[in-house]
Amino acid sequence: GRIQAPLYTAGYLGIAMSVLTVMFFVLASFYLVAGAVRQDRVRGIGQILAATPITRTEYLAAKGVANALYIAVLGLLTLPVGLYHFARSGVGAFDAWQFFTPMLLVVPPAALFVSAAALLFDVTPVLRSRGGLVVWFLFGAIPMLAVPMQLSRAPGDVERFDHVPAFDPAGIAMHQALVEGSLPPGAQNISSGYVIHDQPVERVAWSGLVFPEGMLRQRAVNLLWCMVPFFAAVLLFDRFDPARGGRAAAAW
């Protein structure tokens, strides 16, 4: 069949940047922030903190927010790429809503979830080793992509996208829903991921994304998924005091 892709409108570049950012969050950013707690332990900073009244929740929350902000700033580095391509090959007027909104819907939930997951791996004895980095790729990054897509399929239909599931911290199912909702009837084999072709792709006009009324609420709900790995980390964290290791019921 024919392979088509949109012209370089602000809307197309907005969704393309958002997909690139998701891939960066899932595949790379975890490895950039993992080890923050371990470094405090190795450098002796943890011994100083152990003598202060700071609680486990306060310490990990501060680390988590710092890591999430760092990830978000890195994700925003894709914006200059999109602006460059629009200035070079852009078609039509620059629509700031279409250009920036996909990124804004994806970045906060993804950054917070990856940051919280990195904290959990940091405070878990087995997972904070080098082997834990492999475990994250197999049982952290891949499920963040695959699970929402599987949950979004209609029962018994591997092709049709039925809904956006409640669990979608990386926004991968949201991307698919927005793209499918913007296409004319009859379009098949949709890909909203990063695909490389060995031949030029036919560029066609595209109306852009339509953001449903509940999309913002759905993304806001996904902000809360970071609480699962975060509070698991709080329970496991020994606050740099070996004598407290294993006391999951200690006061937060």
Buried (B, 14 or more C-beta within 10 A) or exposed (E): EEEEBBBBBBBBBBBBBBBBBBBBBBBEBBEBBBBBBBEBBEEEEBEEBBEEEEBBBEBBBEBBEEBBEBBBEBBEEBBEEBBEBBEEEBBEEEBEEBBBBBBEBBBBBBBBBBBBBBBBBBBBEEBBEEEBBEBBBEEBBEBBBEBBBEBBBEEEEEEEBEEBBEBBBBBBBBBBBBBEEBEEEEEEEEEBEEEEEEEEEEBEEBEBBEBEEEBEEBBEBBBEBBEBBBBBBBBBBBBBBEEBEEEEEBEE
